[in-house]
Amino acid sequence: MVTAREVTLQELLGGSYQYTVPLYQRTYSWGRPQWQRLWEDVVDVADHRRDNPSATHFIGSLVLAGFRDNGPGGVQRWLVVDGQQRLTTLTLLLAAVRDHRAEHEGPMHADRVNEKYLVNKWEDGDLRYKVLPTQADRGAYRGRIEHAPDAAEGSRISEAHQFFLTKLLGLSHPPADGEEEPLTLAEVESAVVAGLSIVSVTTGENDNAHRIFESLNNTGLKLTQGDLLRNYLFMQLPTRADEVYTTLWLPLQNLLSNEELETLFWLDLVQQDPKVRQTEIYAGQQRRMRDLQDESQVRAEVERFLALGRLYDVMLRPEKERDDAVRFRLARLRAWRTTTTFPITLHLMERRSLGDIDSDELARALLYLESYLVRRLVFGRYSDGLNTTLLAATADIQGQDDPADALHRFLSSGRKHFASDDQVRQAVMTAPFYTTGRAAHRKLILRWIEESYGSKEPVDLDSATIEHVMPQTLTEEWERALADQLEAHQDLREVHTELLHTLGNLTLTGYNSELSNGPFAVKRAELAKSGIRMNQEISAEPVWGPAQIRARAERLADRIVGIWPGPSAEAASGVAHTAWQTLSDAVAAIPAGSWTSYGELARLIGSHPVPVGTYLARTALPHAHRVLQAGGTVSPSFRWPDAHRTDDPHDVLAAEGVRFSEDGRADGGQRLLAEQLAELIDVDIDLTDPRSLAAPGNDPALRDRWVDRLHDHNDPESARAMIEVQRGWVERGGRAEFADNAAGGCFLVVPRTSARAIWPVIMYPTYGVEVVFYHLAKWPPFTDEALLDEFRGRLNLIPGLEFGPESLRRRPSITPQTLRPAAAQEAFLDALGWFLHTVQEDDRSA
C-alpha cells in the first residue's frame, strides 16, 4: 500500500531512522544552482516565521520503500527511491549549522544537532548515520558528519557543506542602515527542521519499489536509460548488491562515463536486434533479462557488462591496446569519429576475447572496415545507408568461423557501395572530393595517404588544412597560365569547374591562406619547403594545369587502391556490369513528358551522380536529354551524341510535354524517382530507406553551410523566405536537422521518442523544398491515403501552387520564389503545423 503525508525534517529525522540511498542511484550531483535555490527557500521561510511561527514552505517529495526486516524495535530502515539529492543536501546544511553554531555559540550544539538529526547515537557502523548515501559518496559524507574533512576534500559533498558554511558566516555581518536584523542561527535551524515541508510517499513491503521508480521517471523526474538499467539490476540483488557493486559495477563505472555506459548497453542490444534505438535501451535490456532466475544469473550479467566495458574502453582509447596492428587500426577508426562502426568493432573485439580469432585476424577485419569507409567516401556515397549496413553486418557475421572474410564478403555483396578499384579510379579523376562527406574525413584520407609515403621524419599534420593547388578563385595570371594548356575546343571555366575539387588538385599545407590564390610559381616555392611528400611531388612540376592534375589523380588512385583493399573481385565485377546495364535500360524507358535526375539514377544503381554523369557523357543512350540536374535544369556540360545536332534540349523537353518555370526549372511533379524507374524496367531493387540517406544532425556548422549555400543559389528575398519557413517550423515544435552530404538538405523532422523519424519536406539550398509524398505514403499515419491527400490539399492553399493527385506518388518541389510572399509562407507553415499535430496525435493514441 502506498501512503503520502506531509512532514518536516524534524519528523523525518527525529527518531531512530536510517534512509539508505540504493547503490543503483546516481552519485550526489547537485551543484551551486540547486544549493542557492535551497538556501533562498530557507531564508524566505525563516523571514516569514518571524511574523508567523507556523509558516512552512513546500520543497518537494521523498519516495521511500520499507525494508522487509523492519521490526517494532531498533532502527527503522527505508530505501530512498526518489529524492536522495534533496535529502542529502538538507543533512549537509544541518551539518553546516551544527559546525557553525558549535564554533560560535558553544559545543553543546554539536551534540544536540548530531543526535537529533544526523546520527543514531547508540548504533555502530553504517547504522550510525540517519542518511546513508550511495557507496561512492559514503566516504565523503562520513567525513563531513564525523568532522574528518580530509575524507571529503574536493568532492561535491564537501563543496555543498562549504557553500552553506559560507552562507551562514554571511549572517554574522552587522546590518547596514535601514536593513532588518539578519537571521539568527537559531532561526535558520528552526526554518530547516520545522519550516521546510516535504511530502513523504511510502510503500509497503508488498509494493514494487522498482515499478514506482519507473513511474516517477515517466512523469518528468527524468533519469537516463543507463540509470534505469542500473536500478533494475540492483533491485534484483537483494542480498548481493554490495558485493556486486564493489567488485563489478564500480570498476565498470570508473572505466566509462555515464554517456559511454549508456552507449555500451545499446551496443550490447544491437548485436541481436539491429533496429533497436538508443531511446529503447532500458526496455530492450529489461526484456532480455526478464528470464533471469536468481541473483547469481544477475551477477553474471553485470560481470559480462564489465568484460564488454573493458573492450569498449580500449575501442575508445586505443592506446590501451597491446597488439601493434590492432592498436593502429583502432586508432584509425577512432580518428574517423563515428559511432556507426562501434557495434561491429565491439563484436569483433569480443570474438577475440573469447578466443574465436587472434589479433592478426582482428586487425584484418578492422582494415576491411576502414577500407569500406574510405572507399565509400572517395566514391561519394559515404552516408547512404551506412548505419543500416554496418548494423546488419554485425548480425550477419555472428557464428561464422572467419569473421574477417565474412565481413569482407558481406560488404562486397549487394548495393552496399563498397567501391571497386575501377570505381575508385574513376571517382578520383572526376568526383568533387572537396565537397564530399565531412571535412574532417577528407583531411584524414589525405593525411593517411601522406603517411603511406613512410617519411623518415614525420611531419605534424594536425594543424594542416586542405589546399587547392589550382585555386578556387582564378586570378588573371592563373587564367593566362591555364589557357596556354587547353586544347582549342576546351572552355577554361568548364575545365576549372570540372577539376577544381577533384583529389588530384588537393593537398595538405600549413602555409598562410593568403597565398591560396597566388600564382603557381609562388605556391611551388612554398610547397618545395614543405616536409609533406605530396607537396614535394607537386613542387617538382614546372606548371600546374589539367594534365598535371589528372596525372597526379592517377598516382593517388594507385596509392588508394594499394592502401585500402577493395571488395571481392567477383562481387565488384558483377555489380558494376549489372549497374550500368540497369542505368541504360532506365534512361531508355523514360517516357516523353517526364524527366529524372543524375541523383535518382545514382540511387537506382547504387552509385554517385558524378560517375553517372560521366557515363552518360561518354555513352550514346536514347533519351539521355531527359536526365537533368537535381534542380530540374539541363546540365551545362550536356552534349548530343550527334555532334551536328544543335537544338536546345530545353526546347526539346518542352515540346515533349515537360513544363518549365520562369527561371527554367522542370516541373518537380514530372520527375521520375528511382523507385518509379525501377518499376518502368521491371527490376526488383531494394532501394535504401530514405531515412538513412539523411544522416542528419544538429551540428551548427552544417546549418551555417546550408544558409551559405542558400544565399549562394538564391536571391536575398527567396533565401529569406526559406529561412523564415525553417524558423517557423522550429517555433511550432518541430526540429530542423541538416544533412552532412553533397545535397546538404534541411530535414523538417517531427520530434518523436519511440517511433521512427518522419519529415514532410526537405529544404534544399540549391533548388527549393521537396515534398516527400512518395515516402510518406509508406510511413504511418500517412499510409491512410485520405490523410496524405488532406496534406496535399493544405499545401495547395499556398498561392501559385497546385499539386495534382498524381503528386502523391512523387516528390514534387516548391521553388524558393513561390515562398517569397508572406501569405505563401503563412499558408505553408499552416500546412506544416497541421502535419506536426497529426503525427503527434497519432503517437499519443498509439
Protein Blocks (a to p, Z undefined) as FASTA:
>chain_A
ZZdddddfklmmmmccdddddfkbccdfbdfklmmmmmmmmmmmmmmmmmmmmbccdebd
cdddddfklcfedjdddddfbhjlmmmmmmmmmmmmmmmmmmmnojklmmmmmmmmmpcf
kbghjllpmbdcdfklmmmmmmmmnopaklmgoiaklmmmmmmmmmmmmmmpccdehiac
dddfklmmmmmmmmpccddddddfkbcfklmmmmmmmnopacdfklmmmmmmmmmmmmlm
mmmmmmmmmmmmmmpcfklmmmmmmmmmmmmmmmbcfklmmmmmmmmmmmpmblmlmmmm
mmmmmmmmmmmmmmmmmmlpmblklmmmmmmmmmnopaklmmmmmmmmmmmmnopacfkl
mmmmmmmmmmmmmmmmmnopmmgoklmmmmmmmmmmgoiablmlmmmmmmmgcjeopacf
klmmmmmmmmcfklgcjfklmmmmmmmmmmmnopabdcdfklpccddfbdfbdcfklmmm
mmmmpcfklcfklmmmmmmmpmklgccdfbdfklmmpcfklmmmmmmmpmbfklmmmmmp
mbdcfklmmmmmmmmmmmmmmmmccddfklmmmmmmmmmmmmmmmmmmpcghiacdfklm
mmmnopafklmmmmmmmpccehklmpccfkopacfkbccfblmbcbdfklmmmmnopacd
fkopacfklpccfklmmmmnopacddddfklmnopafbfklmmmmmmmmmmmpcfklmmm
mmmmmmmmmmnopacddddbfkopacdddddfkbccddfbdcdfkloccdfkklmmmpcf
klpmklmmmmmmmmmmpghiacdfklmmmccdddfklmmpmklmmmmmmmmmmmmmmmmm
mmmmZZ
